[in-house]
Amino acid sequence: MTETTAEQVLQELLECNRRFAEGCLIHPRQTVARRLEIAQVQRPKAVVVTCSDARVVPLLIFDQGLGDLFVVRVAGNITVDVVHGSIEYAVEHLGVNLVVILGHSSCGAVTATVSGGKTAGQISSFVNAIQPAVDKVRDHPGDTVDNAARANVGMIVEQLKTSEPILMRYLDKGSLKIVGAYYSLTSGLVEVIC
Ligand SMILES: [Zn+2]
């Protein structure tokens, strides 16, 4: 069997996303048989790091099934250590060759960061992580929240692409692709942005 390349996986996910956007979900690989088939071992086709936002659900957005996606969700889709480690685990131990960092429109975490002000409890943990992206686009034309959400994705992708030793090893071998993408809550479409 020929191994599926990261680019092929990406194109497949984008194609399935168009299906979702058009309201034509087929809910593949969600049967009892599929559950049993993968009970002993998982071989996800991609890692998707995205926001905890209740409207951003990778399995639905990409119309995938059980065992298809290794999903890491955290407010603002930031890559704190445990997220970073989860990505490395999927690449190193599960053989995943595609990592998608998926930001989205109207992100509450980005909005909170743009709004500034004091945050209670541990909310500052993701606000601080998103702040550099907000600073980067502060004077740019257009919607600051949208621009910052895209910049946040871009900065995370750049950071992961220079991540030693695990991710760099696979990137250097050409067996790993890391892309940034953006999901529109209204159109339902995912676009690759970097
Ligand atoms: Zn969000």
Residues whose N, C-alpha, C, O or C-beta is under 5 A from the ligand:
A	BS01	ZN	C51 D53 G76 C107 G108 A109
